[in-house]
């Protein structure tokens, strides 16, 4: 019987966690003062996970020729917020611990499902609480409503320590004024097995650009960046840091989301993102089925 239980755990990659059954209480807790007090969640710092200093130096050389052609962080004009691929993105607020509030970036990927980073939902051995998603957030405004998180799905590898290649989470959210978030702002398509290199548009609400009050976009060509223990990672040119965690990495000119802001190495002008495989697809499908 014990072996059977272990086998089931090993075969089940998705961890499901109930967040709340009282959406109204969650929304009421996010007063204007509490929103302003929320700290930007840092990117995962991965200096120790790079295979060698030589690889790091080579990567810097590879990127040096792109500096003149890649905008590494520009404010999205207000008039574009209600257009794809911007309209699906927004700010994700939550409590790390009682009284300690934080913020990341999220995006709608199904009728009632939000994509973000695993380190925005879990840390120090426990799940965070009081999640609220505000699509198209801009300077304190919530033009498309507020959506409370009710359930979260995360890869079980993160229970042993946050894992870069599994730094993905899907949050099932409730409705706002009787409407589902996907019906209000549209959704991205989660793309499985995309190539490591493509023309990408990444979005986020970083504190280092725009103070976390406006949506920031970066454009550039991605490339493979394997880490020890996390081979399926890609680098994304951008200066976005804290607060952008969980933000979508999309194929430019489309609503195909192929990664999310995960990990950072200070001062190098790029972040790392996991690519999505069949195990991430399982997380997404389970979240969509229960939404």
C-alpha positions as CSV (number, residue, x, y, z in Angstrom):
1,X,0.0,0.0,0.0
2,X,2.9,2.4,0.9
3,X,4.6,1.7,-2.5
4,X,1.3,2.4,-4.4
5,X,1.0,5.8,-2.7
6,X,4.6,6.7,-3.6
7,X,3.9,5.7,-7.2
8,X,0.8,7.9,-7.4
9,X,2.7,10.8,-6.0
10,X,5.6,10.3,-8.5
11,X,3.2,10.1,-11.4
12,X,1.3,13.2,-10.4
13,X,3.2,16.3,-11.3
14,X,0.5,18.8,-10.3
15,X,0.0,20.0,-6.7
16,X,-3.4,21.6,-6.1
17,X,-4.0,24.0,-3.3
18,X,-7.2,25.6,-2.2
19,X,-6.7,29.4,-1.6
20,X,-10.0,30.7,-0.4
21,X,-13.8,30.1,-0.4
22,X,-14.6,33.7,0.4
23,X,-13.7,35.9,-2.6
24,X,-15.5,39.0,-1.3
25,X,-13.3,38.9,1.8
26,X,-10.1,38.7,-0.3
27,X,-11.2,41.6,-2.4
28,X,-12.2,43.7,0.6
29,X,-8.8,43.1,2.2
30,X,-7.0,44.8,-0.7
31,X,-7.7,48.4,0.2
32,X,-5.9,51.2,-1.6
33,X,-3.4,51.4,1.3
34,X,-2.7,47.7,1.1
35,X,-2.2,47.8,-2.6
36,X,0.3,50.6,-2.2
37,X,2.1,48.7,0.6
38,X,2.7,45.6,-1.5
39,X,6.4,45.0,-2.3
40,X,7.6,43.8,-5.7
41,X,8.6,40.2,-5.6
42,X,12.2,39.7,-6.6
43,X,13.2,37.4,-9.5
44,X,14.8,34.2,-8.5
45,X,18.6,34.8,-8.2
46,X,20.5,32.1,-10.1
47,X,24.2,33.1,-10.0
48,X,25.1,29.8,-8.4
49,X,23.2,27.7,-10.9
50,X,25.2,28.9,-13.9
51,X,27.4,26.1,-15.1
52,X,30.6,28.1,-15.3
53,X,32.1,31.6,-15.5
54,X,33.1,30.8,-19.1
55,X,29.5,30.2,-20.1
56,X,28.5,33.5,-18.5
57,X,31.2,35.4,-20.3
58,X,30.2,33.8,-23.6
59,X,26.6,34.8,-23.1
60,X,27.6,38.4,-22.4
61,X,29.6,38.4,-25.7
62,X,26.6,36.9,-27.5
63,X,24.3,39.6,-26.3
64,X,26.7,42.5,-26.8
65,X,25.7,43.0,-30.4
66,X,22.0,43.3,-29.6
67,X,22.2,46.4,-27.4
68,X,21.5,48.8,-30.2
69,X,18.4,47.1,-31.6
70,X,16.6,45.7,-28.6
71,X,14.4,47.9,-26.4
72,X,14.9,46.3,-23.0
73,X,12.0,48.0,-21.3
74,X,9.6,50.6,-22.5
75,X,6.2,51.7,-21.1
76,X,3.2,50.4,-22.9
77,X,1.1,53.4,-24.1
78,X,-2.2,53.7,-22.3
79,X,-4.3,53.5,-25.5
80,X,-2.8,50.0,-26.2
81,X,-3.9,48.4,-22.9
82,X,-7.1,47.1,-24.4
83,X,-5.3,45.5,-27.4
84,X,-3.6,42.1,-27.7
85,X,-1.1,41.1,-26.5
86,X,-1.4,43.7,-23.7
87,X,-5.0,43.3,-22.6
88,X,-4.5,39.8,-21.1
89,X,-1.8,40.9,-18.7
90,X,-2.1,42.5,-15.3
91,X,-0.8,42.7,-11.7
92,X,-1.1,39.9,-9.2
93,X,-1.3,40.8,-5.5
94,X,-0.9,38.4,-2.6
95,X,0.2,38.0,1.0
96,X,3.5,36.3,1.7
97,X,2.7,36.2,5.4
98,X,0.2,38.0,7.7
99,X,0.7,41.8,7.0
100,X,3.5,41.3,4.4
101,X,2.0,42.0,1.0
102,X,3.6,41.5,-2.4
103,X,3.0,41.8,-6.1
104,X,4.0,39.9,-9.3
105,X,2.7,39.9,-12.8
106,X,0.1,37.5,-14.3
107,X,-1.9,36.9,-17.4
108,X,-5.1,35.3,-18.5
109,X,-4.7,31.9,-20.3
110,X,-8.2,30.4,-19.9
111,X,-11.6,31.6,-19.0
112,X,-10.9,31.6,-15.3
113,X,-7.1,30.8,-15.2
114,X,-4.1,33.0,-14.6
115,X,-0.5,32.2,-15.5
116,X,2.3,33.4,-13.2
117,X,5.6,32.1,-11.7
118,X,5.7,29.4,-9.0
119,X,7.8,31.6,-6.8
120,X,4.9,34.1,-6.8
121,X,2.6,31.5,-5.1
122,X,4.9,29.4,-3.0
123,X,7.9,29.9,-0.7
124,X,9.5,29.0,2.6
125,X,7.6,25.7,2.6
126,X,4.1,27.1,2.2
127,X,1.6,28.7,-0.2
128,X,0.9,32.4,-0.1
129,X,-2.6,33.7,0.4
130,X,-5.1,36.4,-0.5
131,X,-4.4,36.4,-4.3
132,X,-6.1,39.1,-6.4
133,X,-5.5,39.6,-10.1
134,X,-6.1,43.1,-11.7
135,X,-5.9,42.9,-15.6
136,X,-4.7,46.0,-17.4
137,X,-3.7,47.7,-14.0
138,X,-2.4,51.2,-14.5
139,X,-1.5,53.7,-11.8
140,X,-3.9,52.2,-9.3
141,X,-6.8,51.8,-11.6
142,X,-8.7,48.5,-12.3
143,X,-10.7,49.1,-15.5
144,X,-11.5,45.4,-16.1
145,X,-12.3,44.3,-12.6
146,X,-10.6,42.4,-9.7
147,X,-10.5,38.6,-9.6
148,X,-9.8,36.7,-6.4
149,X,-7.6,33.6,-6.6
150,X,-9.5,30.5,-5.3
151,X,-7.1,27.6,-6.3
152,X,-3.5,27.2,-7.4
153,X,-1.7,24.5,-9.4
154,X,2.0,24.1,-9.2
155,X,4.6,21.4,-10.2
156,X,5.5,19.1,-7.3
157,X,9.2,19.6,-8.0
158,X,8.9,23.0,-6.3
159,X,8.1,21.3,-3.0
160,X,11.7,20.2,-2.8
161,X,12.9,23.8,-3.5
162,X,11.9,26.3,-6.2
163,X,13.1,24.9,-9.5
164,X,13.8,27.2,-12.5
165,X,12.4,24.9,-15.2
166,X,9.3,24.4,-13.1
167,X,8.8,28.0,-12.1
168,X,5.3,28.1,-13.4
169,X,1.9,28.3,-11.7
170,X,-1.7,28.5,-12.7
171,X,-4.3,30.2,-10.5
172,X,-8.0,29.6,-10.8
173,X,-9.8,32.9,-10.2
174,X,-13.4,33.8,-9.5
175,X,-15.5,36.3,-11.3
176,X,-15.8,40.1,-11.2
177,X,-19.3,41.5,-11.5
178,X,-20.5,38.1,-12.7
179,X,-18.0,37.9,-15.5
180,X,-15.0,35.6,-16.1
181,X,-11.6,37.2,-16.7
182,X,-11.1,35.4,-20.0
183,X,-14.4,36.7,-21.3
184,X,-13.5,40.2,-20.3
185,X,-9.9,40.6,-21.6
186,X,-9.4,37.5,-23.7
187,X,-6.7,34.9,-23.2
188,X,-3.3,33.7,-24.4
189,X,-2.7,30.3,-25.8
190,X,-0.2,28.3,-23.8
191,X,2.3,26.9,-26.3
192,X,4.0,23.6,-25.6
193,X,7.3,22.6,-27.2
194,X,8.1,25.9,-28.8
195,X,11.7,26.5,-30.1
196,X,14.2,28.2,-27.8
197,X,14.9,31.0,-30.2
198,X,12.1,33.3,-31.4
199,X,11.1,37.0,-31.6
200,X,9.6,37.6,-28.2
201,X,7.5,40.3,-26.6
202,X,7.6,40.1,-22.8
203,X,5.4,42.1,-20.4
204,X,5.6,42.9,-16.7
205,X,5.1,45.4,-13.9
206,X,8.7,45.9,-12.7
207,X,9.6,48.2,-9.9
208,X,12.8,49.2,-11.6
209,X,11.0,50.6,-14.6
210,X,7.9,52.6,-14.1
211,X,7.8,52.0,-10.4
212,X,5.5,49.0,-10.8
213,X,2.6,51.3,-11.7
214,X,2.5,50.8,-15.5
215,X,2.9,47.9,-17.9
216,X,6.4,47.5,-19.4
217,X,7.3,45.6,-22.6
218,X,10.6,44.3,-23.9
219,X,11.3,43.1,-27.4
220,X,14.1,40.8,-28.5
221,X,15.2,37.4,-29.7
222,X,15.3,34.6,-27.1
223,X,17.9,31.8,-27.0
224,X,18.6,28.7,-25.0
225,X,20.3,29.1,-21.6
226,X,20.7,25.7,-19.9
227,X,21.2,25.7,-16.2
228,X,22.5,22.8,-14.0
229,X,19.3,20.9,-13.1
230,X,17.2,23.0,-15.4
231,X,18.2,22.4,-19.0
232,X,15.1,23.7,-20.7
233,X,15.6,27.4,-19.9
234,X,15.8,30.4,-22.3
235,X,17.2,33.9,-21.9
236,X,15.0,36.8,-22.8
237,X,16.6,40.3,-23.4
238,X,15.0,42.7,-20.9
239,X,15.9,45.0,-18.0
240,X,12.8,44.1,-16.1
241,X,13.5,42.9,-12.5
242,X,11.4,42.8,-9.3
243,X,7.7,42.8,-9.8
244,X,7.8,41.4,-13.3
245,X,8.0,37.8,-12.0
246,X,5.4,35.7,-13.8
247,X,5.0,38.1,-16.7
248,X,4.2,36.5,-20.1
249,X,6.8,35.9,-22.8
250,X,4.9,35.8,-26.0
251,X,5.7,35.2,-29.7
252,X,5.8,38.8,-31.1
253,X,2.7,39.5,-33.1
254,X,0.6,36.8,-31.6
255,X,-1.1,35.6,-28.4
256,X,1.1,32.5,-28.1
257,X,2.6,32.5,-24.6
258,X,5.8,30.5,-24.5
259,X,7.3,31.3,-21.2
260,X,7.2,33.6,-18.1
261,X,9.5,35.8,-16.2
262,X,11.4,33.6,-13.8
263,X,14.9,34.2,-12.8
264,X,17.4,37.0,-12.7
265,X,21.1,37.7,-12.8
266,X,21.6,41.4,-11.7
267,X,23.1,43.7,-14.3
268,X,23.2,41.5,-17.3
269,X,20.1,42.9,-19.2
270,X,18.1,39.7,-19.5
271,X,16.0,37.3,-17.5
272,X,15.5,33.6,-17.8
273,X,12.3,31.8,-18.5
274,X,11.2,28.2,-18.4
275,X,10.0,26.7,-21.7
276,X,6.7,24.7,-21.5
277,X,6.7,20.9,-21.9
278,X,4.1,18.1,-21.4
279,X,4.3,18.4,-17.6
280,X,3.5,22.1,-17.7
281,X,0.7,21.2,-20.1
282,X,-0.7,18.8,-17.5
283,X,-0.7,21.7,-14.9
284,X,-2.5,23.9,-17.3
285,X,-5.1,21.3,-18.3
286,X,-5.9,20.4,-14.7
287,X,-6.3,24.1,-13.8
288,X,-8.6,24.6,-16.8
289,X,-10.7,21.6,-16.0
290,X,-11.4,22.7,-12.5
291,X,-12.1,26.3,-13.3
